[in-house]
Amino acid sequence: MKLLENKVAIVTGASRGIGEAIAIKFAEEGANVAFTYLSSDEKAKALEQKLQSLGVKAKAYKSNAGIFGDCETLVNDVLKEFGAIDICVNNAGISKDNLLLRMSEDQWDDVMDINLKSVYNMTKHVIRPMMKAKSGSIINMSSIIGIKGNAGQSSYAASKAGIIGFTKSIAQELGSRNIRCNAVAPGFVETDMTHYLKEGDGAKSYIEKIPLGRFGKAEDIANVCLFLASGMGEYITGQVISACGGLNI
């Protein structure tokens, strides 16, 4: 039997990178997947078809996780289409890196809305059906930067650190309803967002800081999410799992 057989999962920001890898991994393990995207209709359609080819129900929703009303509509639409929500992966995220001296208020607000407010927006709406079902797994995508901080990334670090505090609080609020809430903190992962890591002399210095000696792959993060979403992680809540190759040591 597959680990997520007949479960229904929402994955935000899934048209590429880590989100895409999570959606595929969940579908491979039997989950029906609703996922959101903002940028490319073409990529979203391609992913939708790929997931369906794995024998599960899948649907793409063009929805901005940073907007409260969009999330309310999304959750209602998913409930109508899929009948339940068992898993929610809050993966949508952006970075607008800049030194604080040069950072505009709009840059700060955009990162907070997409990275942090989105987690509130989605969690607020998915917990209602989860509470009725007395079951659920919420997985929030933080970052090693939210733990360590990084010069030039104060907005990104603050948003990802905020996710950790939110995760621990929700785990305490909803544990009695058998709803688990955990965070994953990736390190340096090869995606479209982090292409700069592999360019120039900087790549070597980044790798030298990682005990496992390589950048992460999106599938590495997807595997952690699968563990937390499935029955294998049923006694784990309120935790931050650093999937960073040992960078946090």
C-alpha positions as CSV (number, residue, x, y, z in Angstrom):
1,M,0.0,0.0,0.0
2,K,1.2,3.5,-0.8
3,L,2.0,5.9,2.0
4,L,-0.6,8.5,1.1
5,E,-3.2,6.3,-0.6
6,N,-6.5,8.3,-1.2
7,K,-5.3,11.2,0.9
8,V,-6.0,14.8,-0.4
9,A,-3.1,17.2,-0.3
10,I,-2.8,20.9,-1.1
11,V,0.6,22.2,-2.1
12,T,1.0,25.9,-2.6
13,G,3.6,27.3,-5.1
14,A,4.0,24.0,-6.8
15,S,4.6,24.8,-10.5
16,R,8.4,24.5,-10.1
17,G,11.2,23.7,-7.7
18,I,10.6,22.2,-4.3
19,G,6.8,22.6,-4.6
20,E,6.7,20.6,-7.8
21,A,8.9,17.9,-6.3
22,I,6.5,17.6,-3.3
23,A,3.5,17.4,-5.5
24,I,5.0,14.6,-7.6
25,K,6.3,12.7,-4.6
26,F,2.8,12.8,-3.0
27,A,1.1,11.7,-6.2
28,E,3.6,8.8,-6.5
29,E,2.6,7.7,-3.0
30,G,-1.1,7.8,-3.9
31,A,-2.3,11.2,-2.8
32,N,-4.8,13.3,-4.8
33,V,-3.1,16.7,-5.2
34,A,-4.5,20.2,-5.5
35,F,-1.7,22.7,-6.1
36,T,-1.5,26.4,-6.6
37,Y,0.7,28.5,-8.9
38,L,0.9,32.2,-10.0
39,S,3.4,32.5,-12.9
40,S,3.1,30.0,-15.7
41,D,-0.1,28.5,-16.9
42,E,1.9,26.2,-19.2
43,K,4.0,24.8,-16.4
44,A,1.0,24.3,-14.2
45,K,-0.9,22.4,-16.9
46,A,2.1,20.2,-17.6
47,L,2.4,19.3,-13.9
48,E,-1.3,18.7,-13.6
49,Q,-1.1,16.2,-16.5
50,K,2.0,14.6,-15.0
51,L,0.3,14.0,-11.7
52,Q,-2.8,12.6,-13.4
53,S,-0.6,10.2,-15.4
54,L,0.5,8.7,-12.0
55,G,-3.1,7.6,-11.5
56,V,-4.3,10.2,-9.0
57,K,-6.7,13.1,-9.2
58,A,-4.9,16.4,-9.6
59,K,-5.9,20.0,-10.3
60,A,-4.0,23.3,-10.7
61,Y,-5.4,26.4,-9.2
62,K,-4.2,29.9,-10.0
63,S,-4.2,31.4,-6.6
64,N,-2.2,33.9,-4.6
65,A,-1.4,32.4,-1.1
66,G,-0.6,35.9,0.1
67,I,-4.2,37.0,-0.3
68,F,-6.6,35.9,2.4
69,G,-9.7,35.8,0.1
70,D,-7.8,33.8,-2.5
71,C,-7.0,31.1,0.1
72,E,-10.6,31.0,1.4
73,T,-11.9,30.5,-2.2
74,L,-9.2,27.9,-2.9
75,V,-10.0,25.8,0.2
76,N,-13.7,25.9,-0.6
77,D,-13.1,24.9,-4.2
78,V,-10.8,22.0,-3.2
79,L,-13.3,20.7,-0.7
80,K,-16.0,20.7,-3.4
81,E,-13.8,19.0,-6.0
82,F,-11.9,16.6,-3.7
83,G,-14.2,16.1,-0.8
84,A,-11.5,16.5,2.0
85,I,-8.2,18.1,2.9
86,D,-5.8,15.8,4.8
87,I,-2.5,17.5,4.1
88,C,-1.5,21.1,3.5
89,V,2.0,22.0,2.5
90,N,2.6,25.8,2.7
91,N,5.4,26.1,0.3
92,A,4.8,29.3,-1.6
93,G,7.7,31.7,-1.2
94,I,9.8,34.5,-2.7
95,S,13.0,36.3,-1.9
96,K,13.7,40.0,-2.6
97,D,17.2,40.2,-1.1
98,N,18.7,43.5,-0.2
99,L,20.8,45.1,2.5
100,L,18.4,46.8,5.0
101,L,19.8,50.2,4.2
102,R,18.6,49.8,0.6
103,M,15.4,47.7,1.2
104,S,12.1,49.4,0.3
105,E,9.0,49.0,2.4
106,D,7.3,47.3,-0.6
107,Q,10.1,44.7,-0.9
108,W,9.7,43.9,2.8
109,D,5.9,43.7,2.6
110,D,5.9,41.5,-0.5
111,V,8.2,38.9,1.2
112,M,6.1,39.0,4.4
113,D,2.8,38.5,2.5
114,I,4.0,35.7,0.3
115,N,6.2,33.9,2.8
116,L,4.6,34.4,6.2
117,K,1.0,35.8,5.8
118,S,0.4,33.0,3.3
119,V,1.0,30.4,6.0
120,Y,-1.6,32.1,8.3
121,N,-4.0,32.4,5.4
122,M,-3.9,28.8,4.3
123,T,-3.7,27.3,7.8
124,K,-6.7,29.4,9.0
125,H,-8.8,27.9,6.3
126,V,-7.7,24.3,6.1
127,I,-8.0,23.6,9.9
128,R,-11.8,23.8,9.7
129,P,-12.2,20.6,7.7
130,M,-9.3,19.0,9.5
131,M,-10.9,19.7,12.9
132,K,-14.1,18.1,11.7
133,A,-12.1,15.0,10.5
134,K,-10.0,15.0,13.7
135,S,-7.0,14.5,11.5
136,G,-4.5,16.4,9.4
137,S,-0.9,17.3,8.7
138,I,0.3,20.8,8.0
139,I,3.8,21.3,6.7
140,N,5.3,24.8,6.6
141,M,8.4,25.5,4.5
142,S,10.9,27.5,6.6
143,S,14.6,27.8,5.7
144,I,18.0,27.4,7.3
145,I,18.2,31.2,6.8
146,G,15.3,31.5,9.3
147,I,17.4,29.8,11.9
148,K,20.9,31.2,11.2
149,G,20.0,34.6,9.5
150,N,22.1,35.9,6.6
151,A,23.4,39.4,5.6
152,G,21.3,40.9,2.9
153,Q,18.3,38.6,3.6
154,S,16.7,40.2,6.7
155,S,13.2,40.1,5.2
156,Y,13.5,36.5,4.0
157,A,15.1,35.4,7.4
158,A,12.4,37.2,9.4
159,S,9.6,35.6,7.4
160,K,11.1,32.1,7.7
161,A,11.8,32.6,11.4
162,G,8.2,33.7,11.8
163,I,7.0,30.5,10.3
164,I,8.8,28.5,13.0
165,G,7.1,30.3,15.8
166,F,3.7,30.0,14.1
167,T,4.3,26.3,13.5
168,K,5.1,25.6,17.2
169,S,2.0,27.6,18.3
170,I,-0.4,25.8,16.0
171,A,1.0,22.4,17.0
172,Q,0.1,23.2,20.6
173,E,-3.4,24.6,19.6
174,L,-4.4,21.7,17.5
175,G,-2.6,18.6,18.9
176,S,-5.7,17.6,20.9
177,R,-7.6,17.4,17.5
178,N,-5.0,15.1,16.1
179,I,-3.8,17.8,13.7
180,R,0.0,17.9,13.4
181,C,2.0,21.0,12.3
182,N,5.7,20.9,11.5
183,A,8.2,23.0,9.6
184,V,10.9,22.0,7.2
185,A,14.0,24.1,7.0
186,P,15.9,23.4,3.7
187,G,19.5,24.5,3.3
188,F,21.0,25.3,-0.1
189,V,18.8,23.5,-2.6
190,E,19.2,23.5,-6.4
191,T,16.1,25.3,-7.8
192,D,15.3,28.2,-10.1
193,M,15.3,30.5,-7.1
194,T,18.9,29.5,-6.1
195,H,20.6,29.2,-9.4
196,Y,23.2,31.8,-8.3
197,L,24.6,29.3,-5.8
198,K,26.3,27.3,-8.5
199,E,27.7,30.3,-10.3
200,G,31.3,31.7,-10.0
201,D,33.8,31.2,-7.1
202,G,31.0,31.4,-4.5
203,A,29.8,27.9,-5.3
204,K,32.9,26.3,-3.8
205,S,32.7,28.3,-0.6
206,Y,29.0,27.4,-0.1
207,I,29.7,23.7,-0.6
208,E,32.7,23.8,1.8
209,K,30.2,24.8,4.6
210,I,28.0,21.7,4.0
211,P,29.3,18.6,5.8
212,L,27.6,16.3,3.2
213,G,29.5,18.2,0.5
214,R,26.7,18.9,-2.0
215,F,23.8,21.1,-2.6
216,G,20.4,19.6,-1.8
217,K,17.9,18.4,-4.4
218,A,14.3,19.3,-4.4
219,E,13.5,15.6,-4.0
220,D,15.5,15.6,-0.7
221,I,13.0,18.1,0.7
222,A,10.0,16.2,-0.8
223,N,11.1,13.1,1.0
224,V,11.0,14.9,4.4
225,C,7.6,16.2,3.6
226,L,6.4,12.7,2.7
227,F,7.6,11.5,6.0
228,L,5.7,14.2,7.9
229,A,2.6,13.9,5.8
230,S,2.3,10.1,6.2
231,G,1.7,7.8,9.1
232,M,5.4,7.4,9.6
233,G,5.4,10.9,11.2
234,E,2.2,10.5,13.2
235,Y,3.9,11.2,16.6
236,I,5.8,14.2,15.4
237,T,4.4,17.8,15.8
238,G,5.7,21.2,16.5
239,Q,9.2,20.3,15.1
240,V,11.6,22.0,12.7
241,I,13.4,19.5,10.5
242,S,16.5,21.0,9.0
243,A,17.1,19.3,5.6
244,C,20.4,21.1,5.0
245,G,23.2,18.5,4.7
246,G,24.4,19.5,8.1
247,L,24.8,23.2,7.4
248,N,23.2,24.0,10.7
249,I,25.8,22.1,12.8
